[in-house]
Amino acid sequence: MTARDKRTSLGAIFILIGVLFLLDNLGFLPWEIPYYFFTWQMVLVLIGVYQFLSGNARGGLFFIALGLIFWLPEYFNVRFKDYWPVVLIAVGVGFLIDKRKN
């Protein structure tokens, strides 16, 4: 994917999201957009999804995981001290994925 294609697809995504939010604010959608889409954690997840779909799997998974790590304690009865070993597992998987590419 060329840089121009990436900019075009990113621009289209922003336009689509903006139109959906505008229609929701004006009451034209038959459903409501859940409030958790308006959080900074979701921005990290969306950046990760975009990176992943652009071919940067490692960076994409990093941003998705980071967004979910900060998102989970707000919506579930989970504390970071309970699941911090997941960070070690993710680092280990990152090393293995990097090793397989060589």
N, C-alpha and C positions, 0 to 999 in steps of 0.2 A: 504494500500500500504506500503510495507516494505521500509526501507532506501535504500536497494540495488536496488529495482525497481525504486525508485525516482531518484537515481543517473543514472541508465540506461536510463530512459526516458529523463532526463535533458541532458545527453550526446548526445542522438540521436537528440534532438531538436537543440543543438548547432551545430552538424555536418550538419544537414539539412539546417540551416540558413547560415552556412559558405559556403556550396556548392552553395546555391542560389546566395549569394553575389559574390562568385568567378566567377560563370558562367555569372553573370551580368557584372562584371568588364572586363571579357574577350570577351564580346559581343556575347555570345552563346545563350542568351535568346531572344525570339522574342519580348519581352516587356521590359520596364525599370522598375526597382524597384524605387518607389517614394522616394524622398529625405527625407521625414519626418520619414522614418523608421530608419534613421541614427541619431536620436536625443536622448538626455538623457531622455527626457520625455517618449519616446517609451520604453526605458529600464524599467522604472517604471511600465508602463502598462504591459509589458511582464512578469515582476516579479509577478505582481498581477494576471495575467491570470494563470500562473503556480501555484501560491499559491492557487487560487480558485479551479483549477482542482485537486490539491493534497488533497483537503478536508478542507483547511483553508479558509473558505468563508469570514470570517471577515477580515483577513489579506489581502486576495486577493482583496476584494472590496476597502480596504484602499489604496493599492498601485495603483489600477486602477484609483480611484478617484483623488489621488494625482497627477498622471501623466497627467490626463485630465485637472485638475485645472491649471497646469503650461503650458499645451499645447494650451489651448483655446485662450489665449490672442495673441499668435503668428500668428494664422491663421484666427481668426475672430475679428470683431470689438467689443471686450468684454474686460472690465477692471475688475480686481479682486474686486474693491469696489462696482461694480454692482451686483455681485453674491456671496458675502461673506456669506449671510445667508444660502446658501446651506451647508456650513460647519456645522452650527448649526443643520440643518435638518439631516445631516448625523450622527452627534454625537447622536442625539435623536433616530434615527433608530437603531444605534448601541446598545444603551441601551435597546431598545425594543427587539431586536433580542437576546441579552444576557439574558434578563429576561425570554423569552419564553423557553430557554433551561433548566432552573431550574424547 
